[in-house]
Amino acid sequence: MTDRRDLRALVDRLPVSPRFWRSPLRGTWLTSLLGAVLLAGVPLLFVTGLLSYAAYNPDLSPLNDKTPDKGLLGFYLFAWPTRPYWLYRVTQGVHVTVGVALIPVLLAKLWSVIPRFFALPPVRSVSQALDRLSLLFLVGGGLFTFLTGVLNVQLDYVFPGSFYRLHFYGAWVFMSAFAAHAALRIPGTVRTLRQHGGPLAYIRSTTARPPVRTASDTTASDTTASDTTASDDLATPDPAPPTLSRRGLAALIGGGSLLLLLTTAGQSIGGPLRRTALFAPHGGGDPGDGPNGFQINKPAALAGVTDRQTGEAWRLVVTGPRGQVRLSRADLLAMPQHTAALPIACVEGWSTENQHWRGVRLRDLAALVGYEPDDAPDVLVESLQLHGSFRRAALRHNQVRDADSLLALQVNGADLSPDHGYPARVIVPAAPGVLNTKWVARLSFGRVA
């Protein structure tokens, strides 16, 4: 008998024993509550992520799509519009801000279900084996997708290969597993939350553990779903003294999400909140004052663009059916100039307020080489930059024809600075920042390969 007790005591010290996990806060009620939050947030992340993918016009040119061999996962339903001009700023700002704010919820959800990963026997049936296999994809895909997203937001490319490719495939794995898991667990989640009067009513309770319902409180329809320790595989049979109430736990998780929200959202909302965006790669306000005092990702020095390349010898080469035209900066300034108030919005989630750009319309440059302005075709844009994924990029014809799509020469009443693309850069409404090519050297209309 003593040996049996000693063996049981030893087992209870291992993660495979329910008694090892002694937090009185764990239970299906907590997991259901966190799952409901993720159920609202994760699909929003997926949809805005797909919109970000669409914004690159991936079917236009292999130069724009960094996810080869995507097959059916790369379905593409529409050409990215230029209106409203702030579209990408909003969709990508929501994608990054909500994703960062959900990190505490995701980590809390994983903490709440840890006992299930160690439960023995590991496989009780075929259906349970499939469920556990899906959890591997769910947890692994979720952690991978969130991690690569956070690293990208911080411009920290420590992972091997292209961020676009890794994040794209990781998101599809995660979302597929998430959809399957949600379909299996939504009925139980709804029952659990209803039993306790909804999430808010349950959080208001100061006790650490949910009350055990008596027979008089339980109807025939929910007897089998009663949230008691006996039926709750996440609730410990040997709870430790509570050190935190449910209200305190909710405040901890919610406070963490709110803190991340406040230190991230300002990078896309702008205004005074930009100074609170400390988590953003360009947080803490604008990088200076004056007409060119707004954010950039890559300065000229880092791009390998020198003063010699952008000086008096610089010429813009424009090609089309009539041949080739070479234009100096003075030639461009002599052409009709137009002004457009547009932001720059990047995949990392940061954006600027509207800047006042002035330059030559892209459709007018197309007219120089044989196209009617309203029939201007797609264009291949090439930069002086020698390295980087988007030193060559393609713009679709609707982007070229838009009246606010410019080869900008000035911003906010001053010449472009070298870091903002002097002597000329592209600016297009609603386009991702990387398609607003800086240090433009060549425009090839009718060619996007």
N, C-alpha and C positions, 0 to 999 in steps of 0.2 A: 504493500500500500504506500509505504514511504517512497519507494522508487518511482511509483506512478505519480505521486505528488511532485517529486523533484523534476520528473520529466515534463509535467504540465507547467511547472513554474519556469522551466527553461524555455519551453515553447512560447509561453506568454511574453518572454523577453524578445521574441523575434517578430518581424513585421508580418509574418503569415498569420499571427494570432489577432483576433479582433480586440483582445485586451491590450495589445501593444499600443493601439491608437486610442488615447484616453481623452482627447478633447471633447468636452460636452457640447461643443458647438456644431460638430459634424452631424449630419443627418440628411435625409432626402429633402427636408424643407429647405435647407441652405443650398443644396445642389440645384433644386428646382428654381429657386429664386435667381441664382446666378445664371442658370441656363436660360431663363426668360430674358434676362438682360442681353446675353450674347445672341439669343434668337432674334432680337430686334436690331442689334448692331452689326453682326457679321454679314447678313445679306446686303446691308447698305454698303459695307466695305467692298463686297464682291461686285456689286453693280457699278459703283464709282470707279473701281479698278478696271472693269471692262470698258467704261467710258474713257478712261485714261489711255487704254490700249487703242481704242478707236480714234482718239485725237491725233495719233501719229499717222493716220491714213495708211495702215499697214499693207493694204492691197495695192497701193500706188507704186511702191518701189521697194526692193529688198533693202535699200539703204535706210528706210524708215523702220523696218521691222527687224528687231534683234532676237526674234524667237523662231528660228528655222525649224522645219519638220514638225510644225504644230498640228498638221492635219485638221481634223474636225474641230479641235479646240480653238482654232483661229478663225472661227466663223466671223464674218464681217458684214453688217447689215446696211450700213449707210456711210456716205461721205461726211466727214466731220464738218459742221457748219462754221461760218464766221460770225454768226449772230445767235444770241447776244454776245457782244464782244468779251464779256466777263465770264463766259461759260466755263472755260477750263480753270479759271481762278477759283470758282465756286466748287466745282466737282472734285478737283484735286485737293483743295483745302479741306473739304469735308472728309475725303478719304484718309488723309494723313492725320488730321486732328482727331477724328473719331477712333482711328486705329490706335493712336498713342493713348487716348483716354481709356480704351478698353483693356489695356495691359493689366492693371490691377484686378479687374474682373476675371480675366482669363487665368491669371496665376491663382486667384482665390478658388476658382472652379477646379483647377487641377489639384490644389491642396485638399479640397473637400472630398475628392473621390480617390485619394491615394490608397485607402484600404482595399479597394477593388482590384488594384493592380497586383496585390500580394495574396489574394484569396486563394485557398486550396480547396479542392483540386483545381488546377488551372483550367481544365476543360471538363465540363459535366455533360455536354451534349453538343451536337453539330451546330445548333442555332447559337449556343453560348460561345462556341469556338469562333463562329463568324462575327459575333458581336465583339469579342475581344480583339480579333484581327482588325476590325474596323476602327477600334479605339487606337491601335497603333498608328494608323494613317491619320486619324483625327488629331491625336496629341502631337505626333511627329510633324505632320503637315502644318498644324497651327503654330507650334513653336518656331518652325523653320520660316514660315511666311512672316510672322510678326518680327522675328529677329532680323531677317534680311531687309524688311521694311524700315525698321529702326536704324539699322546701319546705313541704309541709303539716305534717310533723312539727315543723318549726321555726316554724310559724305565720307563714310568710313568703309571703303571697299576692300575689306580684308578677306572676303570670300572668293573662292576660285571661280573664274568664268564671269560671264556677263550678268549683271543684276537683273536686267530685263528678262532674260531667259530663266534664271533661277526663280525669281519671284513669280513669274507667269505660271510655270509648271507647278511650283509649290502651292500656289493659290488654288489651282484646279484640283490637286490632290486633297487639300484641306477642305475645300468647299464640297466636293463629292462626298467625302466621309462625313462632313457636318450635316449635309442634307439627309443622308441615310440615318445617321444617329438621331437627328431631330424627328424624323418620321416615326422612329421607334419609341422615342421618349416623350413626345409632346403630350399624349394622353395622360401618362403618369404625372407629368409636371403640372398639368392643369388640375388634376384631382388633388394633388398635394397642396397647391396654393389655395384652392377653394376651401379645403378643410380648415384652414386657419384664417379665413376671412380676407384673403388676399395678401400680397406682399407687405403693404404698409401696416396693416393691422398686426401682422405677425412680427414685424420689426419693432413695433411699439412696445411689445411685451418685454419686460426686463429680465425674465428668467433665461437661463442659458439653454435649457432643453425644452422642447415642445411638450405641452401637457398631454398625458395619456388619456385618451378618450374612453369614457365608460360606456357600458352597453346601452344606457339610456340616451347617450349622445350620438350613437352610431346607427345609421339606417342600414337596411338590407342592401342598398345599392352601393355602399362604400365600406362595408365591413372588411372586405379583403384588402382594401387599400389603406386601412387605418395606419396612421403614422406612429406606431409604437416601437419601442426598442425591439420587441420580438420580431416585427416584420421589416424593420429598417436595417438593411445590411451595412449602412454607413454609421449608424449610431453605436457607440461603444457600450458593451455590457458592464464596464467598470469605469465610469467617468471620473476624471480627476476634479478636484474643487474648481469651480469656474473662476477664471481671472478676467474674463471679458464677457459682457452680455451680448445678446444678438444685436441690440441697438449699437453697442460699441463696435462690434465687428462691421456692421453696415456703415457706420461713420468712418471707420478705418479704410474700408474699400472705396466708399464714395469720396472720402477726402483725398485719397491717393489719385483717383480719376480726375477730381476737380483740380488738384494741383497740376497734374500733367496737362489738363485742358488749358489752364491759365498760362502755363509756361510754353505752350505750343501754338494756340489759336491765333495769337497776335501776328504771327508771321504771314498769315493769309488775310486776316481781317483788316490789319493796318491800323492807322491812327495811334492813339495813346497806348493801346494794347501791344503795339509792336515792341515797346520797351519791356514788357513782361514776358516776351517770348524767349526766355533764356534757354529753353531746351532746343530751340531751333538752331540750325547751323549758322544762321546769320542773325541771331537774336540780339536784343539789347538796343534796338534802334537802328537808324540808317548809318552807313559807314562814313559819313561826312556831311557837309552842307554844299550849297551851290547847285547849279543846274544838273550836274552829274553825280550828285550825292545820294544815290540810291543803289540798291543791292545788285551784286553780280555773283556768279558762281566761279568763273574762271577769269583771272586777270590776263592781260596780254603777255606778260612775262612767262606765266605758267603755260600758256598756249604756244609759246615759242614764236610769237609775232614780234618783230623788231621794228624800230623806227625806220630803218633802211627800207623795209618792205612797204611801209605805209606812207613814205615821204613823197616827194615830187615825182618820183618815177612810177608811182602806183597808177595802174590803169584798170578800169573795170572792163572785162571782156563780155560782150553780149552777143549770143549767137541765135540764129533762126533761119528760116528758108531763104532770106535775102543775103545770107552770109554772116559776116562777123563785123561788129562795131567795137572800137576801143574808145573808152571815155575817161578823161581825167576827172578829178574832183571838180575843177572849174567848169568843165563841160556839163557835169551833172547839176551844178548850182545854177547854170544858165537855163536849164530846162524849167518848165512850169513846176512850182513847188506847192505842196499840199501839207496840211497839218492834220494829225489824228491824235486824239487823247486815248491812249491804250496802256494797260498794265503789262508787266511781264510776269508770267506764272510758270513755275517750274515743277517737275515731277516730285521734288522733295517736299512740296507742300507750301513753300514760301512764294510770296508774290509781292509786287510793288503796288502802290497806288497808281492811278492814271498818270502817265508822263506825256508831255506834249511833244510829239515827234514831228519833224518836218523833213521832207525830202521828195523824191520822185516816185510817183505811183508805179507799181510793177507793171500794170497794164500799159502804161505809156512807154516803158522800156520795151515791152513786147512789140509795140507798134513800130519801133525803130527797125526791127528786123523782119517785118512782113506780116504782122498780125493786126487785125482790127481789135481795138481795146476790149470790146464786148465779147470777142471770140478768142481771147488770149488763152493759150493752152497751159498744161502743166509745165513746171520749170524745175530744172536741177540747179541747186544753189551750191557753190563751192567756196570754201573759205581759204584764207592764207594760212590758217592753222594747219600744222603738219600732222598732228596726231589727235586722236579722239574719235568717239563713236559717230559724232554727227558733224564732222568737218565737211561732209557732203550730205545733203538732204534734199528731199523732193517736196514741192508744194503742189497741191491739186489746183485745177483750173479755177474752181470757185474761190479759192484763196487769192490767186493771182488777179482775178477780175474785181475783187472787192475794192471799193473806192478808198478804203482806209489801209490797204496793204501797200506799204511803202518800202523803198530803199532809202532808209533814213540817213540824213547827213548831219542833222542837228537834233538836240533834245532840250526842251525847256528854255529855248532861246539862245543856246550856245552850241558850239561845235561838239560833236561826240568826243569824249575822252578816249584815249587808247584802250582803257579797260572796258569801255562800253561799245567798242567796235569801230573806232576811227580807222579808216576814212569813211566807211559806209557799212551799214548793217540792215538786215531785213527786220521788219516788224509787221506782224499779221494778226488781225483780231482773232481771239479765242484759241490761238495756237499754243502748244507747249513751248516753254522757253527755248529748248534745244533746236526748235525749228525756226526761231528768230535768229538766224545765223549772223555772227559778227565777223568783221574783217573780210567782207565779201570780195572775192576775186573774179568770179565768173558766174553768169546767168545763162543757162542753156535752155531756151524755150522750145517746147515740143520734145524734150528728151528728159527722162527721169531715171535711166538705168545707171 
